[in-house]
Amino acid sequence: AEGNKVTPSVAAITHDEEKLIGEPAKNQAVQNPQRTVMSVKRKMGRRGYTESIGDDTFTPEQISAMIIEKLKEDAEGYLDEEITDAVITVPAYFTDKQRKATKNAGEIAGLNVQRIINEPTAAAMAYGLDQDREQNVMVTDLGGGTFDVSILELGDGVCNVAATDGKRHLGGDDWDQALVDHFAERFEEEQEINITDNRQAMERLREESEIVKKELTNRLQATIKIPFVATTEDGPVHLEDSISRHEFEELTADLRKKIANPIETALNNANMVKRDIDTVLLVGGATKMPQIEQEIEKQVGVQPDRKIDPDKVVSEGAAIQGGILAGDREDVVLLDVTPMALGVKIKGG
């Protein structure tokens, strides 16, 4: 409704008890950090965990439901008809608890959740349905909070997931945090002021660091300027600094290394080697960073395909799955895999 392709997963309640979701919530996060919640996806399925917004507490499912409800309302406004059912995508490495929590969030938002499908699987469906040849596709999905790798066999209208692996706590937010820590440390060295305990200053720094990260996607150098970040006896102090893409890549080298293990595990579980992979797809906004594309190409030996929009491809795949469930499409079969080990418990132990 705000005119963008994606809605940020941010929820807030103002001091006037107004509920804000998406872009409006993100825009006021600096002035209202105590009443703003981000990255709730990482908390899904955690028993007993709640987020405080003002005087009220919410479960991750309730916050996620607020975001889903906003999407539902936006879609209903655009289509001018009621929406009752949904297909919701989740990171491939989500546990059963996290999947159930996601389904609950959709139901709290007033939707009949027909299917929960893996994000990399959805991406491959959006990419692969119009491909004539049989091929093995590796989907690497680095979003804000999670990293997934799935290997799929596509051909003859069948989308078969051969293997999946991932990390639940690795995403674009971690690259942002690396910049936040770097700038805060440099500011303390130069000004002898520690701003890490000032929540509002840190929220401003986090917001500006995300902008720096995005700028370094297309530029070799980026500058950060935050006026009045702290106050001393001599008056206000401003944070001004710059960082090169090379420095940023060195700063986040440890994060980048964490990509290798899930790729290796997925290949092993699919009984494949690198040369068996025909196509590599990049999914999720964080894959726009040049360092991620280079790292994945280095790990797999295949140049990633950039023909599809990493921000939209998952939702397109979910829509295709919705079309299959609604009976609008019968030309594709989806065979997915569970990323967890399964066991059978016998009565009596």
Secondary structure, 3 states (H helix, E strand, C coil): CCCCCCCCCEEEECCCCCEEECHHHHHCCCCCHHHEEECHHHHCCCCCCCEEECCEEECHHHHHHHHHHHHHHHHHHHHCCCCCEEEEEECCCCCHHHHHHHHHHHHHCCCEEEEEEEHHHHHHHHHHCCCCCCEEEEEEEECCCCEEEEEEEEECCEEEEEEEEEECCCCHHHHHHHHHHHHHHHHHHHHCCCCCCCHHHHHHHHHHHHHHHHHHHHCCEEEEEEEEEEEECCEEEEEEEEEEHHHHHHHCHHHHHCCHHHHHHHHHHCCCCHHHCCEEEEECHHHHCHHHHHHHHHHHCCCCECCCCCCCHHHHHHHHHHHHHCCCCCCCEEECCCCCCCCCCCCCC
